[in-house]
Amino acid sequence: MDLYQLRYFLEVARQKSFSRAAQALHVSPPAVSKSVALLERSLRRRLLIRSPRHVELTADGERLKTEVQRVYDIIEGLRLEFEGLSAGDPALLRIGSREMISNYLLTPSLAAFKKRHPATRFAIYELGPGEMADALRKDLVDFAFHYESEIPDPSLEVRKLGSLPSHVYAAKSLLGKKPPRDFEAICRLPFIAPRYFRADPGEPSPDGFPDQKHPRNIQYEGEFLETHRRYVLEGLAAAVLPDFVMRPEWRAGRVARLPGPELGRSIYFFRRRSRPLPKAVEEFVGVLSASIRKLA
């Protein structure tokens, strides 16, 4: 048993596939398969259940995966410490995010962080909840931000950073000469609601609207907040949008802010538990938290 065999096994355990593990490791699938087979032989344990389409872990495989991950986290922590990266400028930070967070929240935080850490580069990926959890588990991103806390994965650590109030907004052209006077009338307006591709239609809407008690007249569904904003400005639909996003148009009188229940979106920070990260990451998260409080 050696570190190469353990590294190959860990990637297969993460990817549940020899071919995807080989791609991530930049080696051939036969090399990965041979290395894992040698590891099983040396341990005298069956670690994987192989099938033509995917790979599953045995009970011994699950135990070994947990322990190997812990070993590599220790190695990564030592690397950061010895190379001076734990307290210095990280070369690259890979962030999982959502379109609203990337476009409206991260930009001031990135600008402030860059003043203190000009050498750091950033890679920002727009990911849905499932993709985000998978990327964090496989260390494809270093940390992530999302406005849903319900990503059911015990291997991930989640922390609430703050909340942003929202309201229903609509263009005055949509409302006509007689704006709705009560919430039931507002619900009868054509709405655009957020929906991820292949999301469960029975799940509550990510925008927090109480559809179970007060069903909306949903005429459009779209994943990205900017789509909702454009549909509102064009007079196609009403939408639940964060106040800070719509504040310029609302103050200019282009849209109306409609009455209703208290709505909002909370922003959460995610990381894989026990994974060592440079200290600068906490600084970045602190800057973002302060930005959220200011916008709220």
C-alpha positions as CSV (number, residue, x, y, z in Angstrom):
1,M,0.0,0.0,0.0
2,D,1.3,3.4,-0.9
3,L,0.0,7.0,-1.2
4,Y,-0.5,6.7,-5.0
5,Q,-2.8,3.7,-4.5
6,L,-4.7,5.6,-1.8
7,R,-5.0,8.7,-3.9
8,Y,-6.4,6.7,-6.9
9,F,-8.8,4.8,-4.6
10,L,-10.0,8.1,-3.1
11,E,-10.8,9.6,-6.5
12,V,-12.6,6.4,-7.6
13,A,-14.6,6.5,-4.3
14,R,-15.5,10.2,-5.0
15,Q,-16.4,9.8,-8.7
16,K,-18.0,6.3,-8.4
17,S,-16.3,5.6,-11.8
18,F,-12.9,4.5,-12.9
19,S,-13.1,6.5,-16.1
20,R,-14.1,9.8,-14.4
21,A,-11.4,9.2,-11.7
22,A,-8.8,8.7,-14.4
23,Q,-9.9,11.9,-16.1
24,A,-9.6,13.8,-12.9
25,L,-6.2,12.3,-12.1
26,H,-4.9,12.7,-15.7
27,V,-4.0,9.1,-16.1
28,S,-5.4,6.1,-18.0
29,P,-8.4,4.1,-16.6
30,P,-6.4,0.8,-16.7
31,A,-3.7,2.5,-14.5
32,V,-6.4,3.5,-11.9
33,S,-8.0,0.0,-12.0
34,K,-4.6,-1.7,-11.5
35,S,-3.7,0.5,-8.7
36,V,-6.9,-0.1,-6.8
37,A,-6.7,-3.8,-7.4
38,L,-3.2,-3.8,-5.9
39,L,-4.5,-1.9,-2.9
40,E,-7.3,-4.4,-2.4
41,R,-4.8,-7.3,-2.7
42,S,-2.4,-5.7,-0.1
43,L,-5.2,-5.1,2.4
44,R,-6.9,-8.4,1.7
45,R,-10.2,-6.5,1.6
46,R,-12.8,-5.9,-1.2
47,L,-13.2,-2.2,-1.3
48,L,-15.4,-1.7,-4.4
49,I,-18.3,-3.4,-6.0
50,R,-17.7,-3.1,-9.7
51,S,-20.4,-3.0,-12.5
52,P,-20.3,-2.0,-16.1
53,R,-21.9,1.4,-15.4
54,H,-20.7,2.5,-12.0
55,V,-18.8,1.6,-8.8
56,E,-20.1,1.3,-5.3
57,L,-18.2,1.1,-2.0
58,T,-18.3,-1.8,0.3
59,A,-18.4,-1.2,4.1
60,D,-14.6,-1.5,4.2
61,G,-14.4,0.8,1.2
62,E,-16.5,3.5,3.0
63,R,-14.3,3.2,6.1
64,L,-11.1,3.5,4.1
65,K,-12.5,6.5,2.2
66,T,-13.2,8.4,5.4
67,E,-9.7,7.7,6.8
68,V,-7.9,8.4,3.5
69,Q,-9.7,11.7,3.2
70,R,-8.6,12.6,6.7
71,V,-5.0,11.8,5.8
72,Y,-5.0,13.9,2.7
73,D,-6.6,16.8,4.6
74,I,-3.7,16.6,7.0
75,I,-1.2,16.7,4.1
76,E,-3.0,19.6,2.5
77,G,-3.0,21.5,5.8
78,L,0.8,20.9,6.2
79,R,1.3,22.0,2.6
80,L,-0.5,25.3,3.2
81,E,1.5,25.8,6.4
82,F,4.9,25.1,5.0
83,E,4.4,27.0,1.8
84,G,3.2,30.0,3.8
85,L,-0.2,29.9,2.2
86,S,-2.3,29.5,5.3
87,A,-1.6,33.1,6.2
88,G,-0.5,34.5,2.8
89,D,-2.1,35.1,-0.6
90,P,-3.7,31.9,-2.0
91,A,-2.8,31.6,-5.7
92,L,-6.4,30.5,-6.8
93,L,-9.7,30.3,-5.0
94,R,-12.5,28.3,-6.7
95,I,-16.0,29.4,-5.6
96,G,-19.3,27.7,-6.2
97,S,-22.0,30.3,-6.4
98,R,-25.4,31.3,-7.8
99,E,-26.0,33.9,-10.5
100,M,-27.6,36.4,-8.1
101,I,-24.7,36.1,-5.6
102,S,-22.0,36.3,-8.3
103,N,-23.5,39.3,-10.0
104,Y,-24.7,41.4,-7.1
105,L,-22.9,40.3,-3.9
106,L,-19.5,38.9,-4.8
107,T,-18.3,41.9,-6.9
108,P,-17.8,44.4,-4.1
109,S,-16.3,41.7,-1.9
110,L,-13.9,40.6,-4.6
111,A,-12.8,44.2,-5.2
112,A,-12.2,44.7,-1.4
113,F,-10.3,41.4,-1.1
114,K,-8.2,42.2,-4.2
115,K,-6.8,45.3,-2.6
116,R,-5.3,43.2,0.2
117,H,-4.5,40.1,-1.8
118,P,-3.7,41.3,-5.4
119,A,-2.0,38.0,-6.4
120,T,-5.0,35.8,-5.8
121,R,-7.0,34.7,-8.8
122,F,-10.6,33.5,-8.7
123,A,-12.6,30.9,-10.6
124,I,-16.4,31.3,-10.0
125,Y,-18.8,28.6,-11.1
126,E,-22.6,28.9,-11.2
127,L,-23.9,25.6,-9.7
128,G,-27.3,24.2,-8.6
129,P,-27.7,22.7,-5.2
130,G,-26.8,19.1,-6.3
131,E,-23.9,20.2,-8.4
132,M,-22.6,22.4,-5.6
133,A,-22.6,19.6,-3.1
134,D,-20.9,17.2,-5.5
135,A,-18.2,19.8,-6.4
136,L,-17.5,20.4,-2.7
137,R,-17.3,16.7,-1.8
138,K,-14.8,16.2,-4.7
139,D,-12.8,19.3,-3.9
140,L,-13.6,20.8,-7.3
141,V,-14.4,24.0,-5.6
142,D,-12.8,25.3,-2.4
143,F,-16.0,26.7,-0.9
144,A,-19.4,27.9,-2.0
145,F,-22.3,30.3,-1.4
146,H,-25.9,29.6,-1.9
147,Y,-29.3,30.9,-0.8
148,E,-30.6,27.4,0.2
149,S,-29.4,25.8,3.4
150,E,-31.2,22.5,2.6
151,I,-28.3,20.7,0.9
152,P,-28.6,17.4,2.7
153,D,-25.0,16.2,3.0
154,P,-23.4,15.5,6.4
155,S,-19.9,15.9,4.9
156,L,-20.6,19.6,4.3
157,E,-20.4,22.5,6.8
158,V,-22.9,25.3,6.4
159,R,-23.0,28.7,8.0
160,K,-25.6,31.5,7.6
161,L,-24.1,34.8,6.6
162,G,-27.2,37.0,6.5
163,S,-30.6,37.7,5.0
164,L,-31.8,40.0,2.2
165,P,-35.4,41.3,2.3
166,S,-37.5,40.8,-0.8
167,H,-40.9,42.0,-2.1
168,V,-43.2,41.3,-5.1
169,Y,-42.3,43.8,-7.9
170,A,-44.2,44.5,-11.0
171,A,-44.0,47.1,-13.8
172,K,-46.7,49.7,-13.7
173,S,-47.7,48.7,-17.3
174,L,-48.6,45.3,-16.0
175,L,-50.7,46.7,-13.1
176,G,-52.8,49.0,-15.4
177,K,-54.9,51.8,-14.1
178,K,-56.2,49.8,-11.1
179,P,-53.4,48.3,-9.1
180,P,-54.4,45.2,-7.0
181,R,-55.6,46.3,-3.5
182,D,-55.1,43.0,-1.6
183,F,-52.8,40.1,-1.6
184,E,-55.3,37.7,-3.2
185,A,-55.5,40.1,-6.2
186,I,-51.7,40.2,-6.4
187,C,-51.6,36.4,-6.6
188,R,-53.8,36.6,-9.7
189,L,-51.2,38.6,-11.6
190,P,-49.0,36.7,-14.0
191,F,-45.9,35.6,-12.2
192,I,-42.4,34.3,-13.1
193,A,-41.2,31.9,-10.4
194,P,-37.7,30.4,-9.9
195,R,-37.3,26.7,-10.8
196,Y,-34.1,24.7,-11.3
197,F,-33.9,22.3,-14.2
198,R,-35.4,18.9,-13.1
199,A,-36.4,20.3,-9.7
200,D,-39.2,18.6,-7.8
201,P,-42.4,20.6,-8.6
202,G,-43.6,19.9,-5.1
203,E,-40.7,21.6,-3.4
204,P,-41.2,25.2,-2.0
205,S,-40.1,27.9,-4.3
206,P,-36.6,29.3,-3.6
207,D,-38.0,32.8,-3.5
208,G,-39.9,32.1,-0.3
209,F,-43.4,32.9,-1.7
210,P,-46.1,31.1,0.3
211,D,-47.6,29.2,-2.7
212,Q,-49.1,26.5,-0.5
213,K,-51.3,28.9,1.3
214,H,-51.6,31.5,-1.5
215,P,-51.0,29.9,-4.9
216,R,-49.7,32.3,-7.5
217,N,-50.7,32.5,-11.2
218,I,-47.3,31.2,-12.4
219,Q,-47.1,31.8,-16.1
220,Y,-43.3,31.5,-16.4
221,E,-40.5,29.6,-14.7
222,G,-36.9,30.5,-14.9
223,E,-33.7,29.6,-13.1
224,F,-31.8,32.9,-13.0
225,L,-32.7,36.1,-11.1
226,E,-31.7,38.3,-14.0
227,T,-34.4,36.6,-16.1
228,H,-37.0,37.5,-13.5
229,R,-35.8,41.1,-13.3
230,R,-36.0,41.5,-17.1
231,Y,-39.5,40.0,-17.2
232,V,-40.6,42.5,-14.6
233,L,-39.1,45.4,-16.3
234,E,-40.7,44.4,-19.7
235,G,-44.1,44.1,-18.0
236,L,-44.4,40.4,-18.7
237,A,-44.8,39.2,-15.1
238,A,-44.5,40.0,-11.4
239,A,-41.7,38.4,-9.4
240,V,-40.3,38.2,-6.0
241,L,-37.0,40.0,-6.1
242,P,-34.5,41.3,-3.5
243,D,-35.0,44.9,-2.6
244,F,-31.4,45.9,-3.2
245,V,-31.6,44.5,-6.7
246,M,-34.7,46.5,-7.7
247,R,-34.0,49.6,-5.6
248,P,-32.9,51.8,-8.6
249,E,-35.9,51.0,-10.7
250,W,-38.3,51.3,-7.7
251,R,-36.9,54.7,-6.8
252,A,-37.1,55.8,-10.4
253,G,-40.8,54.9,-10.5
254,R,-40.3,52.2,-13.2
255,V,-41.7,49.4,-11.0
256,A,-44.1,49.1,-8.0
257,R,-43.3,47.3,-4.8
258,L,-46.4,45.4,-3.8
259,P,-47.7,44.6,-0.3
260,G,-47.6,41.1,1.1
261,P,-46.0,38.8,3.6
262,E,-42.4,39.2,4.7
263,L,-40.2,37.6,2.1
264,G,-36.4,37.3,1.8
265,R,-33.4,35.1,0.9
266,S,-30.7,34.0,3.3
267,I,-27.2,33.6,2.1
268,Y,-25.2,30.6,3.2
269,F,-21.5,29.6,3.2
270,F,-20.6,26.0,2.4
271,R,-17.3,24.0,2.7
272,R,-16.4,20.4,3.1
273,R,-15.9,19.5,6.7
274,S,-12.3,19.2,7.9
275,R,-10.9,20.5,4.7
276,P,-8.1,23.0,5.4
277,L,-8.5,26.4,3.7
278,P,-6.2,29.4,3.6
279,K,-6.9,31.9,6.4
280,A,-7.7,34.5,3.7
281,V,-10.9,32.6,3.0
282,E,-12.3,33.6,6.4
283,E,-11.4,37.2,5.6
284,F,-13.2,37.0,2.3
285,V,-16.3,35.5,4.0
286,G,-16.2,38.3,6.6
287,V,-16.1,40.9,3.8
288,L,-19.1,39.3,2.1
289,S,-21.1,39.1,5.4
290,A,-20.5,42.8,6.0
291,S,-21.7,43.5,2.5
292,I,-24.9,41.6,3.1
293,R,-25.6,43.5,6.3
294,K,-25.1,46.8,4.5
295,L,-27.4,45.8,1.6
296,A,-30.1,44.6,4.0
